[in-house]
Structure formats: structure tokens, C-alpha cells
Amino acid sequence: MKNLIIERIVAFRNEMDKTGVKAAILPRTDAHLSEYISDHWHIVRYLSGFTGSAGSMVITDKEALLWVDSRYFLQGAQQIEGTGIVLMKDGLPDTPSITEYLCEHLSKGDKVGINGMLMSIDETATLSKRLGGCDISLDVDFDPIDNIWKDRPALPSGKIFIHDEKYAGESAQSKITRILSEAHRQGAQAYFTSALDEIAWVLNIRSNDVPCNPVATSFLYLSNKGSILFVDEAKMTPEVAIYLKDANVSVEPYSSILTGLAAIPKDVTVLLSGSRASGAIAHVLEGHYVKGESPVAMPKAIKNDVQISGIRNAHLRDGVAMVRSLIEINRTIEEGKPLTEIGVADILLKHRKAEDLYFDLSFDSICGFGPHGAIVHYSATPESNLTISKGNLLLIDSGANYIDGTTDITRTIAIGIPSAEMRHDFTLVMKGHIAIATSIFPEGTRGAQLDALARIPLWKEGKSYLHGTGHGVGHFLNVHEGPQSIRLNDTLAPLTPGMLTSNEPGVYLSERYGIRCENLVLTIPHSETEFGKFYSFETITLCPFDRSLFEISIMSEEEIEWVNNYHRTVYDSLSPMLNQDEREWLATATAPLC
């Protein structure tokens, strides 16, 4: 495989030579700027072997480099070993940005190539300006991948289906009206989006085009004079065609997106999101678009009452599946039967698939034993698949998409008797988790203003983690959703009642073990005083934490009480759905800390 990667890079350089491009930037995304992508768009994986969900590749006439964030420092290094590709650890002080690297290594008059559909308006403008300052030009039409990837997978052709309003809680017509009203407020008569989760949410449609993300490959133009869904005809059904027509949405071919937008009258001002629409789209609409905030992001993030009810129900069923999975995992190990990381993922899948309204996993399960737990987004392969044995920690990060809600949960489990260091580190992480779960904050607070609460117990001992503490979660949609987050770098989106967000601090000791503790929390009203409105979090996830990992001596009474109250809620909520043996196991797993 390593030799094949080297050959592919050589072939790509040959294409660069034909057009005079000295360097090419290849973001790991698709024409919809998605985080999770279909096989058709896995260009970075094809050229590097890297399988992570975030990263960008740069190929010059002399070097090939891969920029990844902290989640993939270890995985990236392992997967590109032997290919000659250089790993660039993005976010570290000594790591240059892609533009800094290019300005340093290219000469004046050189040309950099990108596929303009794979980079946002803001990214394209910033890149062009910075390269221009170094007298380097930008070619936004450089897309030679089809010339070398002869067996490139086709675009997905799965059928679209309707997400019933009894689960969505609002009709497509109502959403379109709201969105266009906001577009008008921002100075536009229409809105265009290429974001697949936005399209799915607006139209209440779903498909299976992207693994673990129930979205349909398409583009959407919204206007009071009639909206257009650009989608392959093969994905349509008669039912969906009638449904869209009733919502005043016509259908045009997916491949006609640029010509279709070019036909929009020049007197129609179209709203584009600077971060969610590509530079190529902006170029087509040049002269009659305005750049602004997505009018979909906040309404999608703030779940309505119907969605919240579905989310609660989904987490009840998911909690049952998790309890049954943990029972089977523990029983298998205690009986001395072989169990691997992939075997753990299979157990999780089996029990989730048995639950009502199950559709798919919300992401590929992360089951990392021992040193693999220290790889933040580790994915077991037949080559890396470790056997679970006593004496270390098992980190399980998993979730599902149910028709009525999306789940995401991480539990760290001691296999055998944990060491004092493991218990200490786990408890530090849980102290941070509890600090987020119990926080109370005024209206307008953003996640960045809470993030330090989760890190302080670790910081006090010179420890930390490099990923965010929390991300937004969709409703029967993408498990990673904006605009809100809880992280050190600010996304400027206030935490608002109805938002579903993860709470997942961690700590990772390379080559030893990793710890992460994750629940989903719902932002809810807390109180109103003379100082204004205050909000708090309601924990939605229902599954016990491993009691054997708590070091009570470093916990406050309030922290112990929170764990005990949470475990009592878990037992009271899940026990009616379990059989006698399962209830007995759960009673032990949720017994009070004392």
C-alpha cells in the first residue's frame, strides 16, 4: 500500500506539471464542505492512506505533506509512515500554516492549484490574499483527480425518504418561510446552501449517502418565487417528488448546479454563508450575492419540543443498548473468552440495531484498548485490532442515529483492577465533566467561556487535552453540528435553550491509555433575576460510569452527590426496560459512591 501511495503522488505531480501548478492544496472534504464524506470524495485518503475525519494535504513538486489536528497526531503518523509524506501537527506553535509553508517554499510567480468547490468563500479569499502577498497566484479550477483515480467510486445514489413531521416537529414549508425571512433581514431575496445537513433539515428529507450521516447529496436554492433542489434523478421516488412539489420545490440535475445558479436573474440577491458555501459558487453568483450568517444554523441547532421529546426517548433506548453491551463485554472477559476491539464494536452494533427506530450508527464506534485509547479518534482495523485483557483501560466512544434522535456517548472502563494512577486521572476528568454538567451561566454565554471549567482539575496538575470539550449534535442528523461548541477557540454562538451539546473532557497518555467521559447535555432555562436570564444543562445520556475508577478522596461532597444522583436517575430510567438479571447488574453499577 505504501508503494501505491508513492505512485499516486507521482501521478498527481505529473498532472501538476501539465498545468504549471507548483503546489496543490487538497482539503479532506467534498463539494458540500462536509466533515463526513462519501467514498467518491475521499481524495486525501486515496493519495495518503490517512483515514481521519479532518486534515488537508499539500503536494508540491518536491514534497507531500499532511496537516492534521491534535485528534490525529498519532493516527496520522502511523498511517503515512513509509510513504514519504510529512506530518504537520496543526495548532502547535512550531507548525506553520499551509499558506505560511507555501510562501516560504515557493518562488514568486509560482501557481497554487485548488478545486474551488472544495474550499469555502472565506477560505478561498483568505488564501488568495495571503498567497498574493507573496506574489503567488491561485488557480481555483485545478481538479485533475479523475485523470489518475481511474476506479473512483461514483456519487451516491441512495433513495431519498421523508422525515415525518411527527418526528421533525415542523413542516418544510414553515422552515422555508422562516429562513427566507432571515435572508431578507440580511439583505437578500434568496438563500443558497450546499451543506447537506442544512438541506436535510430544511426539507425534512433524509438518505444514506454518507456513512453514519443520513443526508442526501444535493444543493438547495430557496426563494419565495420557487425553490430548487439540485439532485440526481435516480435518488428520487414518486412520493418524494410529490412532497417536494407541494413544498414549492422543483428538481434539477445535481450536475447542473453551476449552470443552474448562473441562470438566476441578476436582480435577485442571494445570501451565501461565507463558511458553508464554496468559492466556486460565489464566483458564479458574482455581483448579486451577499455574504452573511447561515439562516439555518441556529434554527437547526435549537431543537423544538417534538425533537426534544424524541431525543429523550432515543437516549432511553440507547441507554438500554449500552447497558446490555457493557454486560456482555464484562461477561465475555470474566469468562475468559477472547474479545477484541472490533468485537466490542460488534457488540455495540448488535444491541443498538435491536432497538426501535434504529437507522444507523452516528459514527464508526471508537473502541480503543490500552495505548489505542490514547489515540483520540482511533479506529480499529484488522491489522491494529488488540485483544482486550485485564490490566488496562478500554475507551468506548459510540452512538446511533435513531429516527427520533441522535446519540453520542463515551465511557472509559477498567478491565480488571485499575491502577491508582488510572483512578486518579479518571477522577480528574470526571471533575471537569461534572463542572460542565452543573454550570449555571447567563444568557449570551458561549461555550468558550465555559471550556476552562472542564480543564482546571487537569491544568492544576500540568495535564490537559487538545480537543474541544463539546460539540453540537443534530437531530437524526450529523453527530457533529454547529454553530455552538465548548472549546478554547470561540465560535461566537451563544448556548441557547434547545441546543444539544456534548460534554467530553479527557486525558491521553501516549502508549499507555486514554480516558474520556462523555454525555450529551441539553441547554435549558434555569432562572431569571434582576441580572437577566440564566441557563443550565440537563444531562440527557443515560449510562453508568465505571464506579471502580473513582478516587473519592479528591472529590468534593457536591461531586460525589452529582455522581450518585446521576446514577440514581440512570437506574430509575432504564430499569423498567430491562430484565431481572440486567436490573441486578445495573443496580450494582449505579450503587452510591461512599
PyMOL commands that set and color helices and strands:
alter all, ss='L'
color gray80, all
select helices_A, chain A and resi 2-19+39-41+43-48+70-80+98-105+116-118+121-133+145-148+165-168+172-185+196-203+233-235+238-246+254-262+279-284+297-301+305-334+341-353+370-374+420-437+447-449+451-459+547-549+552-554+557-577+580-589
alter helices_A, ss='H'
color red, helices_A
select strands_A, chain A and resi 23-27+56-60+64-68+86-89+111-113+137-139+161-162+190-193+205-206+219-223+227-230+249-252+270-273+289-292+358-361+366-369+392-398+400-402+405-406+409-415+440-442+470-472+481-486+500-503+506-509+513-516+519-529+532-539
alter strands_A, ss='S'
color yellow, strands_A
deselect
rebuild
show_as cartoon
